[in-house]
């Protein structure tokens, strides 16, 4: 069976909700802005992945939304973590830290390429 997505894309799918909540925890943010900020961090996520994840978070009552005028453009929906979302983010962050440490213990630091 041929693998069609990269390991990095698979890993991101697993942590996208956590990353989105972390962005929101800094300040209210709208969907496209999240895509841009993730890309600046080196995580290329399509809008088609962001909005289903936001809907999932909203359904789980981990985010709240607020519509704001777009300053001449259409109104934007800004997302903020709810109290439950902040608790979940703290929990996921602890779990991620422990998980990443475990993986690092097994695989070690990245191998340096020979010049």
Secondary structure by P-SEA (a helix, b strand, c coil): ccccccaaaaaaaacaaaaaaaaaaaccccaaaaaaaaaaacccccaaaaaaaaaaaaaaccbbbbbbbcccccbbbbbbbcaaaaaaaaaaaaaaaaaaaaaaaaccccccccc
